[in-house]
Amino acid sequence: MVKVRVPASTSNLGSGFDCFGMALQIYLTVKMEIHPPGLEICVHGEGCAEISTSTDNLIYLAAKRVFEQSRQQLPPLKIKIENEIPILRGLGSSGAATVAGLLCGNALAGAKIESGQILQLANEIEGTPENAAASLLGGATINCVDGSKVICKRMAVDENLKAVLCIPDTTVSTHAARAVLPKMVAYQDAVYNLQRSALLAHALISGDYQSIRTAMDDRLHQPYRKHLIPGYKEFVEAGYQNNAFGVCISGSGSAVLALTNDEIADNVAGAWEALRVHLNLPGKILISGFDNKGAQITTANGR
């Protein structure tokens, strides 16, 4: 038997579209073992009604990919899933599931695939690497795809940095969020984002959090997606009125993220909860730390 705990993630961070990812202290836990009677998948927690218990389950498919990679036949499996990550909210649920399946499959197959190749496989499954990279490695990651190769650079996140999340009951699929994006963008908008994503990397590395508001401003995706997010304009305004470092759509939504610290987080969360009630928006407000450990795996013998 193998057990893995994988953190959720937030991605993009405004200007860092399809580049930045950060691991959150919200977790998916998966236990997987060979099960001769046949496939059995049990799901508890967030999204249990939406998560498949059949052969199209993403964790199962990721494990299958590892067995195929190592030219082994996939045995019948028993998979137990305990999920804290809201689904279709821009918090990396599919990236975490992919990483969990790949790591469990790697352990059960004895394939000894290293983390770089795990990330490569995750990118092939996911289509973009930033959520899977953060879930696999923890901390904050900067990701680049060069042809078929994923280049990922990781940095630790300051333990005082906190995420305040507005997680509405409304979902946004990645497909829907991609569909609203333009096919072409203005040259000056591309330059605008290049400048700010570079500044964002510096701010996260150096701890220059006063630059984050400017650094997270974006012209490539959020102007086209914000209408998909209930109350987005109001949450941005309330976040900055309560001294959030930066506010953005988490991933492709529907969650909204505010970067804060211990001193600011409660004020932002309180203001957002009051606003959520005022807007009659079903959902929840959550404060999360950032995970610097990444995916943690144990086998039956404790290794």
C-alpha positions in Angstrom: 0.0 0.0 0.0 1.1 3.5 -0.8 -0.2 6.8 0.7 0.4 10.3 -0.7 -0.7 13.7 0.6 -0.7 16.4 -2.1 -1.3 20.1 -1.6 -3.7 22.2 -3.6 -2.4 25.1 -5.6 -3.2 28.6 -6.9 -1.8 29.6 -10.3 -1.3 32.6 -12.6 -1.2 35.2 -9.8 -2.5 37.7 -12.3 0.4 38.6 -14.6 2.1 35.2 -14.4 -0.4 33.5 -16.7 0.4 29.8 -17.3 3.7 30.4 -15.5 3.4 30.8 -11.7 2.1 28.3 -9.2 2.0 28.3 -5.4 1.1 25.3 -3.1 -1.6 25.8 -0.5 -2.1 24.1 2.8 -5.3 22.4 1.5 -4.8 18.7 0.8 -5.7 15.7 -1.2 -4.8 12.4 0.5 -4.8 9.1 -1.5 -4.2 5.6 -0.5 -3.6 3.0 -3.2 -3.0 -0.7 -3.2 -3.2 -3.7 -5.5 -6.6 -5.3 -5.1 -7.1 -8.7 -6.8 -10.9 -8.6 -6.5 -11.0 -5.7 -9.0 -11.1 -1.9 -9.2 -12.5 -0.1 -6.1 -12.5 3.6 -5.6 -13.9 5.3 -2.5 -14.2 9.1 -2.2 -14.8 11.2 0.9 -14.7 15.0 1.3 -15.0 17.9 -1.2 -16.6 17.0 -4.5 -17.3 13.4 -3.6 -20.4 13.4 -5.7 -18.5 14.7 -8.8 -15.3 12.5 -8.5 -15.6 9.4 -10.7 -15.3 6.0 -9.0 -14.8 4.3 -12.4 -11.9 3.9 -14.9 -12.2 7.5 -15.9 -11.1 8.7 -12.5 -8.1 11.0 -13.0 -6.0 9.5 -10.2 -6.5 6.0 -11.7 -5.6 7.2 -15.2 -2.5 8.9 -13.9 -1.4 5.7 -12.2 -2.2 3.8 -15.3 0.1 6.1 -17.3 3.1 5.2 -15.1 2.5 1.5 -15.6 2.3 2.0 -19.3 5.5 4.1 -19.2 7.3 1.3 -17.5 5.8 -1.3 -19.8 3.9 -3.1 -17.1 0.3 -4.2 -17.0 -1.9 -2.2 -14.6 -3.1 -4.5 -11.8 -6.6 -4.1 -10.2 -6.4 -1.3 -7.7 -8.2 -0.1 -4.5 -8.0 3.7 -4.2 -9.2 5.6 -1.1 -9.5 9.4 -1.6 -9.9 12.0 1.1 -10.2 15.4 -0.6 -10.2 18.9 0.9 -9.7 20.7 -2.5 -12.8 22.4 -4.0 -13.3 21.2 -7.6 -13.5 23.6 -10.6 -12.6 26.6 -8.4 -9.1 27.3 -9.7 -7.4 25.6 -6.8 -5.5 22.9 -8.8 -7.7 19.9 -7.9 -6.9 18.1 -11.2 -3.2 18.9 -10.9 -3.2 17.5 -7.4 -5.1 14.4 -8.5 -2.7 13.9 -11.4 0.4 14.2 -9.1 -1.2 11.8 -6.6 -1.9 9.2 -9.2 1.5 9.4 -10.8 3.3 9.1 -7.4 1.2 6.2 -6.2 1.6 4.4 -9.6 5.3 5.1 -9.5 5.6 3.5 -6.1 3.4 0.5 -6.8 5.1 -0.2 -10.2 8.6 0.2 -8.7 9.3 2.4 -11.6 11.7 4.8 -9.9 10.7 7.7 -12.1 12.3 10.9 -10.8 10.4 14.1 -10.0 11.4 15.8 -13.3 9.8 13.1 -15.3 6.8 13.0 -13.0 6.3 16.7 -13.8 6.8 16.0 -17.5 4.0 13.3 -17.4 1.8 15.6 -15.4 2.2 18.3 -18.0 1.3 15.9 -20.8 -1.9 14.9 -18.9 -2.8 18.4 -17.7 -1.8 20.6 -20.6 0.0 23.2 -18.5 2.5 22.5 -15.7 2.1 25.2 -13.1 -0.5 23.6 -10.8 1.1 20.2 -10.9 4.5 21.7 -10.3 3.4 23.5 -7.2 1.6 20.4 -5.9 4.6 18.1 -6.5 7.4 20.4 -5.3 5.6 22.8 -2.8 6.5 26.5 -2.4 6.2 28.8 -5.4 7.2 27.6 -8.8 8.0 29.4 -12.1 7.3 27.2 -15.1 8.4 27.3 -18.7 7.6 24.8 -21.5 10.3 24.5 -24.1 9.0 22.3 -26.8 8.0 19.2 -24.9 10.3 19.9 -22.0 9.1 21.5 -18.7 11.6 23.8 -17.0 10.6 24.5 -13.4 12.3 26.7 -10.8 11.1 26.5 -7.2 11.4 28.9 -4.3 10.3 28.6 -0.7 7.4 30.8 0.4 7.7 33.1 3.5 5.8 31.3 6.3 4.2 34.7 7.2 2.6 35.0 3.8 -1.1 33.9 3.7 -3.8 33.3 1.1 -7.3 34.6 1.7 -9.7 32.8 -0.6 -13.2 33.5 -1.6 -14.5 30.2 -2.8 -18.0 30.5 -4.3 -20.3 27.6 -4.9 -20.3 28.6 -8.6 -17.8 26.6 -10.7 -15.8 27.6 -13.7 -14.4 24.9 -15.9 -10.9 25.4 -17.4 -12.5 24.9 -20.9 -14.9 27.7 -20.3 -12.2 30.0 -18.9 -10.0 29.3 -22.0 -12.9 29.8 -24.4 -13.3 33.5 -23.4 -9.7 34.4 -24.1 -8.9 36.3 -27.4 -6.9 34.6 -30.1 -4.6 37.7 -30.5 -3.5 40.4 -28.0 -2.0 43.8 -28.5 1.8 44.1 -28.4 1.6 46.7 -25.6 -0.5 44.3 -23.5 2.1 41.6 -23.9 4.9 43.9 -22.8 2.7 45.1 -19.9 2.4 41.5 -18.6 6.1 40.7 -19.2 7.1 43.7 -17.1 4.8 42.7 -14.2 5.5 39.0 -14.2 9.2 39.8 -13.9 8.5 42.1 -11.0 6.3 39.5 -9.4 9.2 37.0 -9.5 11.4 39.5 -7.8 8.8 40.4 -5.2 8.3 36.7 -4.2 12.0 36.0 -4.1 13.0 39.2 -2.2 9.9 39.6 0.0 9.1 43.0 -1.5 5.4 42.6 -0.9 4.6 46.2 -1.5 5.3 45.6 -5.2 2.9 42.8 -5.5 -0.2 44.9 -6.3 1.5 46.4 -9.3 3.2 43.1 -10.2 -0.1 41.1 -10.2 -1.9 43.5 -12.6 -2.8 41.7 -15.8 -4.1 42.4 -19.3 -3.9 38.9 -20.9 -6.6 36.9 -19.1 -8.4 38.5 -16.2 -10.1 41.3 -18.1 -11.8 38.5 -20.2 -12.6 36.2 -17.3 -13.8 38.5 -14.6 -17.4 38.3 -15.7 -17.3 34.6 -14.9 -16.5 35.4 -11.3 -19.4 36.5 -9.1 -18.7 39.8 -7.4 -15.1 39.9 -8.6 -14.8 43.7 -8.9 -16.2 44.1 -5.4 -13.9 41.5 -3.9 -10.9 43.2 -5.5 -11.9 46.6 -4.1 -12.6 45.2 -0.6 -9.3 43.4 -0.6 -7.3 46.5 -1.4 -9.3 48.6 1.0 -8.1 46.2 3.7 -4.5 46.3 2.7 -4.1 43.1 0.8 -0.8 42.9 -1.0 -2.5 41.7 -4.2 -5.8 40.3 -5.4 -6.4 38.1 -8.5 -8.5 35.3 -9.9 -7.1 32.0 -8.5 -6.2 29.9 -11.6 -9.1 30.1 -14.0 -11.6 30.7 -11.2 -14.1 30.8 -9.7 -12.1 31.4 -6.5 -10.6 34.8 -5.8 -7.2 35.0 -4.1 -5.8 37.8 -1.9 -2.1 37.6 -0.9 -1.7 38.9 2.7 0.3 38.2 5.9 -0.7 37.2 9.4 -1.5 40.8 10.4 -3.7 41.5 7.4 -5.4 38.1 6.7 -8.2 38.3 9.3 -9.2 41.8 8.2 -9.4 40.8 4.6 -11.3 37.6 5.4 -13.8 39.5 7.6 -14.4 42.1 4.9 -14.9 39.4 2.3 -17.3 37.4 4.4 -19.4 40.5 5.0 -19.3 41.2 1.3 -20.2 37.6 0.4 -23.3 37.8 2.7 -24.2 41.2 1.3 -24.0 39.9 -2.3 -26.0 36.8 -1.2 -23.2 34.7 -2.7 -23.2 31.0 -1.6 -19.7 29.8 -0.7 -17.0 30.3 1.9 -14.1 32.5 2.9 -10.9 30.6 3.8 -7.5 31.6 5.1 -4.7 29.2 4.1 -0.9 29.1 4.6 1.4 28.1 1.8 2.9 24.6 1.7 6.7 24.4 1.3 6.9 20.6 1.4 5.0 19.5 -1.7 3.7 16.0 -2.1 4.5 13.6 0.7 4.5 9.9 0.1 4.8 6.8 2.3 4.6 3.1 1.5 3.4 0.2 3.7 6.9 -0.2 5.1 7.1 3.5 6.1 9.5 4.7 3.4 
